[in-house]
Amino acid sequence: MDRRHNARVSVQLPAQVWGMNASGQAFTDSTLVVSMSAGGIVLRGVHRRIRIGELLHVRMENSCAEFRVTWISDSGDLGLQNLTAETFLPKAVLLHCAQAAAAC
């Protein structure tokens, strides 16, 4: 059973992420958003040790939002919960894309 509250869409979108690593040092990295929903995103390619619960900022083009790290996969992907109203894509677009993907 899927526990997600929001439709998720697989994407491959470049982004910038910044915040504090596990050692308390500020960092900025280029990364990829590989999944997104109205409630959060999944980042791939952050080559820093990050702690669960850490606050990170993500910029995609002209949009910027704050997120909390909620999980880290064995491969290093970061699951981030959106803490701001910014979702990078309107909820209607995310829902439409998720429904179209489910129909395949």
N, C-alpha and C positions, 0 to 999 in steps of 0.2 A: 504494500500500500504506500502510495506517495504521500509524504508529509508536507510537501511544499504548499504554500498558501497562494503563490502567484505562478502564472504560466512562465516557463523558461524557454529561451530561444538560444540555439547554438549559433555563435558568430565567430569571426576572426577579425577583431578591430584593434588597431594600435592605440595605446594609451600611455600616459605618464603616471607614475605612482610615486608618492613621497610620504615620509613619516619617520618613525624611529625603528631601528632594528632591535634584535634581542639584546644587544649590548648597550642600548641607549644612545647609539650614534645616529644622527640624522642621515638620511639617504634619499636619493632620487634615482629611479630606474625607468627605462623604457620597458613596456610589457605588452601583452596581448590580453584583451577581454575575450574569453572563449565561450562564455555563457552569460546570459543576462535575463533579469526579470524585473518587475517593478520593485521587488524587495531586496535585490542584491545582484552581485556579479561574481564571476569566477575569473581570477587572473592566472595567467601562465607566464613563466619567464622572469619572475622576481628572484634574483639570485642573492638573496640575503636571508639570514635567519630571522624570522619574524615570530612573535609570540601571539597565541590566541588571545583575543581581547584587545589587541593593539588597535589604535585609531590610525587610519591611513586616508590620504587624499588622492583622488584619481581624477585626471583630466583627460577628456576625449574631445578633440577639436576645441570648441569654445565653451564647453560645459565642464564644470568641476563639481565634485560631490565628496562628502565625507562618509567613510565606511568603518565598520568594526570587523576585525578578522574573527570569523566564527569557526572555521576549520581549516586544516592544512592536510592535503593528501600526501601519500607516500612519495609521489612524484614531484611534490613541491607546489602544486596548484593551491591557490588561496581562495577560500570561500569568504566573501565579504557581504555583510548586511548593510544596507543603505540606511544612513542616519539623517539624510536630508530629503527634501522634496524632489530634488533632481534625480531623474531616472535615465537620462541620456536619450531615451526614446519614449514617446507618449505611451501610456498604458494600453491604449487601443491598438497601437501598432504591435506591441509585444504580444497581446492576446491574439490578434489576427495571425501573426507569424507562428505562434505556438500551435494554434488550431490547424493551420495549413500543414505544418510539419507532422502533426499527429495523424493527419488524413493519409499520409504517404505509406 
